[in-house]
């Protein structure tokens, strides 16, 4: 049973036997899809010019967009066609999901394409570090649901997980906190650049791009623990933050800080080939700027109040990314009204913020917390593990989410790139705890992001159970 639901499916009788002796006929450019099919099935699937199992990259194919595909499975032949590499990879995922016991592919005709181009999942590895092997496992599973963005939240108050050659103390100091909420247990870890580059390649082979997030100008206590001169009170010495919630410490706004920001982002764009780079921007207290004579002076010189420095900071960081040919992404906050339209905005508080951002000319990725934040409990049952305080976000809540509400004007709806799930890890320290929160709700979001037309929760549950 397929999740997400394809655009059009015609079931037929019979099956095609897919086994160790099956070969593939590949047109030029189809090898990445063949390799993905080998990965997903575990079969050798050797190339052969006379094979009846054809993977065809056809740039002239029209009607299915950049990620669509057409698939015909007959008793004696299989044909998968797409206009682009991405479309062939999506079709390969469908073939792998169709495979039944004993290697049978049910005869069927499928014409399929996604509703939205951005279909993602955010994994927070800053609050609780996760091994790179587990992150690759997450890539495998989101790719199987045709999600195509892994948003990797790499830095926060509680830990810095990416090495920066120009600032080695970010990981030497900033990657380890002494304890968490008074538990007395140190927690730490960080990735190597080689691991992150390999993750980018691994994900790309499965049709997923990795978008890094480097938080600024708030959520930076780990960076300030390593380099206190970047703060508003350089004489203060900080530890990596040991609590959850919002920390009042922020980056300063003096020149040395922007030298730091440029150096960090320069190394980020060298490791990650994503056209989008997330720079945070959420939940940034202004109290330190308001109390800092230097910050107040910088604000006054820019014709601003200290309270308005958050958007000013993001504009400067975003301008550097634009110079590098990348698109800055940030969370939607009230001061996002001052951001240039080049920013992609993620409205997380509610859908109304998304509409406001679209009206200002931003492209948006819808992330309203009541439909996409999977760190909330799945139900109010007594057995549910601790999660973010608040009402549960149920499977039905996720499945009924609407990235582009019907009452939005057409112009604003056209600016919705898509949607993604968020998994913040304050209350999920281990892979098994993360898995429990992700699934099956992530499957529901995948269908919201991919499938056109009315949704049927009963049918979705049936297909979910049958997988």
matplotlib code that plots the C-alpha trace (Angstrom):
import matplotlib.pyplot as plt

x = [0.0, 1.5, 2.1, 1.9, -1.1, -0.2, -2.1, -3.6, -3.5, -5.1, -4.8, -4.6, -4.4, -1.2, 2.3, 5.9, 8.5, 11.4, 14.3, 18.0, 18.0, 16.1, 18.1, 17.5, 17.6, 18.8, 18.6, 21.4, 21.0, 18.9, 21.7, 21.0, 17.5, 18.8, 21.3, 18.5, 16.4, 19.3, 19.7, 16.0, 15.5, 18.9, 19.0, 21.9, 19.7, 22.5, 22.2, 21.2, 20.2, 17.6, 15.9, 12.1, 12.5, 13.2, 14.2, 14.0, 15.0, 13.0, 13.5, 10.7, 8.1, 5.5, 2.7, 4.3, 6.5, 10.1, 9.4, 6.7, 6.9, 4.9, 5.0, 3.6, 4.0, 2.9, 3.3, 6.3, 7.7, 8.1, 8.5, 9.4, 9.7, 10.4, 11.6, 14.2, 16.5, 14.3, 11.3, 13.0, 14.1, 10.6, 9.4, 12.1, 10.9, 7.4, 8.7, 10.4, 7.3, 5.1, 7.3, 5.5, 6.6, 8.6, 9.6, 6.3, 5.3, 1.6, 0.5, -0.5, -0.4, 0.6, 0.8, 2.2, 3.6, 3.9, 1.6, 4.5, 8.1, 9.3, 8.5, 10.6, 11.5, 13.5, 15.7, 17.2, 20.6, 21.7, 19.6, 20.4, 23.3, 22.5, 25.0, 25.6, 24.5, 21.1, 20.8, 21.4, 18.6, 16.3, 17.2, 16.3, 12.9, 11.9, 13.1, 10.8, 7.9, 9.2, 10.1, 13.0, 14.4, 16.3, 16.5, 19.4, 19.3, 23.0, 23.4, 21.5, 22.0, 22.6, 25.2, 27.1, 27.5, 29.4, 33.1, 34.3, 38.0, 38.2, 36.7, 37.7, 36.4, 32.8, 33.1, 36.0, 33.9, 30.5, 29.6, 29.5, 27.2, 27.9, 24.4, 20.8, 18.1, 20.2, 20.6, 24.4, 25.1, 27.4, 26.1, 28.0, 29.1, 29.7, 30.2, 33.2, 33.1, 33.8, 30.7, 28.5, 29.8, 29.1, 25.6, 25.0, 26.0, 24.1, 20.9, 21.3, 21.4, 18.0, 16.5, 16.9, 18.8, 20.3, 19.6, 21.7, 20.5, 22.9, 20.9, 21.4, 21.3, 19.6, 19.9, 23.7, 24.7, 27.0, 28.8, 29.2, 30.6, 33.3, 33.9, 32.5, 33.8, 31.0, 28.4, 27.1, 29.1, 32.5, 33.7, 31.1, 32.0, 29.2, 28.8, 26.9, 23.3, 22.0, 18.3, 15.5, 13.5, 14.6, 18.1, 18.4, 22.0, 22.4, 25.2, 26.4, 26.1, 29.7, 32.0, 33.8, 30.4, 29.8, 33.4, 32.4, 29.0, 30.7, 33.4, 30.9, 28.5, 31.4, 32.3, 28.7, 28.2, 31.4, 30.1, 26.4, 25.3, 21.7, 20.5, 18.8, 20.6, 18.6, 19.8, 17.2, 16.0, 13.4, 12.8, 15.5, 15.3, 16.4, 17.1, 20.9, 20.8, 18.6, 21.1, 24.2, 25.5, 27.3, 24.2, 22.0, 24.5, 24.6, 20.8, 20.6, 23.1, 20.8, 17.7, 16.4, 15.6, 17.5, 14.3, 14.6, 18.1, 17.0, 15.7, 18.7, 21.1, 19.3, 19.4, 23.2, 23.7, 21.2, 23.0, 26.2, 24.3, 22.8, 26.3, 27.2, 24.3, 22.3, 18.8, 18.5, 15.7, 14.4, 11.6, 8.7, 8.7, 6.9, 10.0, 10.1, 8.1, 11.5, 13.1, 13.7, 11.6, 14.6, 14.2, 12.1, 10.1, 8.8, 5.7, 5.6, 3.2, 0.1, -1.0, -1.9, 1.8, 2.3, -0.3, 1.2, 4.6, 3.2, 1.5, 4.9, 6.3, 8.1, 8.0, 6.9, 7.3, 4.4, 5.4, 2.5, 3.3, -0.2, 0.0, 3.8, 5.6, 6.1, 7.8, 4.3, 2.8, 0.8, -2.1, -3.1, -2.9, -1.2, 1.6, 2.7, 6.3, 7.0, 6.9, 6.6, 4.0, 0.6, -2.2, -1.2, -0.6, -2.4, -2.2, -5.4, -4.1, -1.2, -3.2, -5.8, -3.2, -3.4, -0.3, -2.2, -5.7, -8.6, -9.5, -6.0, -5.9, -4.3, -1.3, -0.4, -1.1, 1.4, 4.1, 3.8, 6.7, 5.5, 5.6, 7.7, 7.6, 9.7, 11.2, 12.8, 14.7, 14.4, 12.3, 13.7, 17.3, 17.7, 17.0, 14.2, 12.5, 12.8, 11.4, 8.4, 7.6, 8.2, 6.2, 3.5, 2.8, 5.6, 3.8, 0.7, 2.7, 4.3, 0.8, -0.2, 2.8, 2.6, -1.0, -3.6, -7.3, -9.5, -8.0, -9.5, -8.2, -9.8, -8.2, -4.8, -5.0, -5.7, -2.7, -0.6, -1.5, -0.9, 2.6]
y = [0.0, 3.3, 6.3, 9.0, 8.3, 8.7, 11.1, 8.3, 4.6, 1.8, -1.6, -4.6, -8.4, -10.3, -9.5, -9.1, -11.2, -9.0, -11.2, -11.8, -12.5, -9.4, -7.0, -3.4, -1.5, 2.0, 5.0, 7.7, 9.4, 6.7, 5.0, 7.0, 5.6, 2.1, 2.4, 3.6, 0.6, -1.7, 0.0, -0.3, -3.9, -5.4, -6.9, -6.7, -5.5, -5.7, -3.6, -5.4, -3.8, -6.5, -6.3, -5.8, -3.7, -0.2, 3.0, 5.9, 9.5, 11.4, 15.2, 15.5, 13.9, 16.6, 16.9, 15.6, 18.5, 18.3, 15.4, 13.4, 10.0, 7.4, 3.8, 0.7, -2.7, -5.6, -9.3, -9.4, -5.8, -2.7, 0.8, 3.8, 7.1, 10.6, 13.9, 14.5, 12.6, 13.6, 12.1, 8.8, 8.6, 9.2, 6.4, 4.1, 4.7, 3.8, 0.6, -0.4, 0.3, -1.8, -4.8, -7.6, -10.8, -13.1, -10.1, -9.6, -6.3, -6.0, -5.0, -1.4, 1.9, 5.0, 8.6, 10.7, 14.1, 16.0, 18.8, 20.7, 21.0, 21.3, 18.2, 18.1, 17.0, 18.9, 17.0, 18.9, 17.4, 20.4, 19.7, 16.0, 14.9, 11.9, 9.6, 10.1, 6.6, 7.3, 10.5, 8.4, 6.1, 9.0, 10.0, 6.5, 6.6, 10.1, 9.4, 6.3, 8.7, 11.0, 13.7, 15.6, 17.9, 17.0, 20.2, 19.7, 21.9, 22.0, 24.7, 26.0, 27.2, 23.6, 22.5, 23.3, 20.3, 21.4, 22.1, 25.5, 25.6, 29.3, 28.9, 25.5, 26.2, 26.0, 22.2, 22.0, 23.9, 24.5, 20.9, 19.7, 20.8, 19.7, 18.5, 18.9, 20.3, 19.3, 15.6, 15.8, 13.9, 15.5, 15.5, 16.2, 15.3, 16.8, 15.7, 16.0, 17.8, 14.5, 13.0, 15.9, 15.9, 12.1, 12.7, 15.2, 12.6, 9.8, 11.9, 13.1, 9.5, 9.0, 12.2, 14.3, 17.5, 18.4, 22.0, 23.1, 25.5, 27.7, 29.7, 33.4, 36.0, 34.2, 30.5, 31.0, 30.3, 27.4, 29.8, 32.4, 29.7, 29.2, 32.8, 35.3, 38.2, 37.7, 38.6, 41.9, 41.7, 40.2, 40.2, 37.6, 33.9, 31.5, 27.7, 25.9, 26.2, 23.4, 24.2, 24.2, 27.3, 30.6, 32.0, 35.8, 35.7, 36.9, 37.7, 41.3, 43.6, 44.8, 44.2, 41.2, 39.3, 39.7, 38.6, 35.4, 35.1, 35.3, 32.8, 30.3, 30.6, 30.5, 27.0, 26.0, 26.7, 24.8, 21.6, 21.8, 22.2, 23.0, 26.2, 27.1, 27.8, 28.3, 31.0, 30.7, 34.1, 32.9, 33.6, 36.2, 38.3, 42.0, 42.7, 42.5, 44.9, 47.3, 47.3, 47.5, 51.1, 49.6, 47.9, 51.0, 53.1, 50.7, 50.7, 54.5, 54.8, 52.5, 54.6, 51.7, 50.9, 48.1, 46.0, 46.1, 44.7, 41.1, 41.7, 44.0, 41.2, 38.7, 41.0, 41.3, 37.6, 36.9, 39.3, 37.3, 34.1, 35.8, 36.9, 33.3, 32.3, 30.8, 31.6, 32.5, 30.8, 31.9, 31.2, 33.8, 36.2, 39.6, 41.5, 39.4, 42.2, 44.0, 41.2, 41.4, 39.2, 37.0, 35.3, 32.1, 32.2, 29.4, 30.4, 28.3, 30.0, 29.7, 29.8, 33.5, 34.4, 32.5, 34.5, 37.7, 36.7, 35.6, 39.0, 40.7, 38.7, 35.9, 32.3, 30.3, 26.8, 26.1, 24.8, 25.7, 24.0, 22.6, 20.5, 19.9, 19.9, 16.2, 16.8, 17.3, 14.0, 12.0, 11.6, 12.3, 8.6, 7.8, 5.8, 8.7, 9.8, 13.4, 16.0, 19.7, 21.1, 21.6, 19.7, 16.6, 16.8, 13.7, 11.8, 13.4, 16.9, 16.3, 14.7, 17.5, 20.2, 22.4, 24.2, 26.4, 27.0, 27.3, 30.8, 32.2, 34.4, 32.6, 34.9, 34.1, 30.4, 30.3, 31.4, 28.3, 26.1, 23.3, 22.1, 20.1, 18.4, 19.5, 17.3, 19.3, 17.0, 18.5, 15.5, 13.0, 12.0, 8.7, 7.3, 5.1, 8.1, 10.1, 7.3, 7.0, 10.7, 10.7, 7.7, 7.4, 11.1, 11.8, 9.5, 11.7, 14.9, 13.2, 12.6, 16.2, 17.4, 15.1, 14.1, 16.2, 16.1, 15.3, 13.3, 10.2, 9.4, 6.0, 5.0, 6.5, 4.4, 1.3, 1.9, 2.7, -0.6, -2.6, -1.4]
z = [0.0, -1.1, 1.1, 0.0, -2.2, -5.9, -8.1, -10.4, -9.9, -12.1, -10.6, -12.8, -12.4, -12.2, -11.1, -12.3, -10.6, -9.3, -8.1, -8.1, -11.9, -12.8, -15.0, -16.0, -19.3, -18.6, -20.8, -20.4, -17.0, -15.4, -13.4, -10.1, -10.1, -10.7, -7.9, -5.6, -6.6, -5.8, -2.4, -1.6, -2.8, -2.0, -5.5, -7.9, -10.8, -13.4, -16.5, -19.7, -23.1, -23.7, -20.3, -20.2, -17.0, -18.4, -16.5, -18.9, -18.4, -21.1, -21.1, -23.6, -21.2, -20.3, -17.9, -14.7, -13.7, -12.3, -9.9, -11.5, -13.1, -15.0, -14.1, -15.9, -14.3, -16.6, -16.2, -18.5, -18.5, -16.4, -17.6, -15.4, -17.1, -15.9, -17.3, -14.5, -12.2, -9.3, -11.0, -11.7, -8.0, -6.9, -9.2, -7.9, -4.3, -5.5, -7.1, -3.9, -1.9, -4.3, -3.9, -2.1, -0.5, -2.7, -4.8, -6.7, -8.2, -8.6, -12.1, -12.1, -14.0, -12.0, -13.1, -10.2, -9.3, -6.0, -4.9, -3.3, -4.2, -0.5, 1.5, 4.6, 8.1, 10.6, 13.1, 16.0, 16.8, 18.9, 22.1, 22.0, 19.7, 17.5, 15.8, 12.1, 11.4, 12.9, 10.9, 7.8, 8.9, 9.2, 5.6, 4.4, 6.0, 5.0, 1.4, 1.3, 2.0, -0.8, 1.6, -0.1, 2.6, 5.7, 7.8, 10.2, 13.2, 14.1, 16.7, 19.7, 23.3, 24.4, 21.9, 18.7, 16.4, 13.2, 13.2, 12.0, 11.2, 11.8, 15.3, 16.7, 20.2, 18.8, 19.0, 21.6, 24.1, 22.6, 21.8, 25.5, 28.3, 31.9, 32.6, 31.5, 33.8, 36.8, 36.0, 36.6, 33.4, 30.8, 27.2, 24.0, 20.6, 17.2, 13.6, 11.4, 8.1, 6.4, 8.1, 7.0, 3.4, 3.3, 4.7, 1.9, -0.8, 1.0, 1.0, -2.5, -3.8, -2.2, -3.5, -0.3, 0.1, 3.5, 4.6, 7.6, 10.3, 12.2, 14.7, 15.1, 16.7, 19.6, 20.6, 20.7, 24.3, 23.1, 20.8, 23.5, 25.9, 23.3, 22.3, 24.9, 23.0, 20.5, 23.2, 24.4, 27.6, 26.6, 30.1, 31.1, 30.9, 30.0, 30.2, 27.5, 28.6, 30.7, 30.6, 28.1, 27.2, 25.9, 26.9, 27.1, 25.8, 22.2, 19.8, 19.9, 16.9, 16.6, 13.6, 15.2, 15.3, 11.6, 10.9, 12.8, 11.0, 7.6, 8.5, 9.8, 6.9, 4.5, 5.9, 5.9, 2.2, 1.5, 3.2, 2.2, -1.4, -0.5, -2.3, 1.0, 4.3, 7.5, 9.9, 12.6, 13.8, 16.2, 19.9, 20.2, 23.4, 23.0, 26.7, 26.2, 23.3, 25.1, 28.0, 25.8, 25.0, 22.0, 20.7, 21.3, 19.4, 16.4, 16.4, 16.5, 13.6, 11.6, 12.5, 14.7, 18.3, 20.0, 19.8, 16.0, 15.8, 15.3, 11.7, 11.0, 12.0, 9.8, 6.9, 7.2, 7.5, 4.7, 2.4, 2.7, 1.7, -1.2, -2.3, -2.2, -4.4, -1.6, -0.3, 3.4, 5.4, 8.8, 11.2, 11.1, 14.0, 14.4, 13.2, 10.0, 8.4, 8.0, 6.0, 2.3, 0.1, -0.8, 2.5, 2.6, 5.8, 8.0, 9.9, 13.0, 15.3, 13.1, 9.4, 9.7, 9.9, 6.7, 4.9, 6.2, 4.9, 1.5, 1.2, 1.8, -1.2, 0.7, -0.4, 2.6, 4.0, 6.2, 9.7, 12.1, 15.4, 15.9, 12.8, 12.2, 15.6, 16.3, 19.7, 21.2, 22.5, 20.1, 22.5, 26.1, 27.0, 30.3, 28.5, 26.4, 27.2, 28.2, 25.4, 24.8, 27.2, 25.5, 23.9, 21.8, 18.1, 16.9, 13.7, 12.7, 13.4, 11.1, 8.4, 8.4, 8.2, 5.1, 3.8, 1.4, 2.9, 0.5, 1.6, 0.8, -2.4, -5.4, -5.5, -1.8, -2.2, -5.1, -2.8, -0.6, -1.4, 0.8, 4.4, 6.8, 10.1, 13.1, 15.8, 18.5, 20.9, 24.4, 25.4, 23.0, 23.8, 22.0, 18.5, 19.8, 21.5, 18.3, 16.2, 18.5, 18.0, 14.2, 13.2, 12.0, 12.1, 9.6, 7.1, 7.5, 6.8, 3.7, 2.3, 3.0, 1.2, -1.8, -2.6, -4.4, -3.8, -0.7, 2.1, 3.7, 7.1, 7.2, 3.9, 5.1, 8.3, 6.2, 4.0, 7.0, 8.7, 5.5, 4.9]

ax = plt.figure().add_subplot(projection="3d")
ax.plot(x, y, z, "-o")
ax.set_aspect("equal")
plt.show()
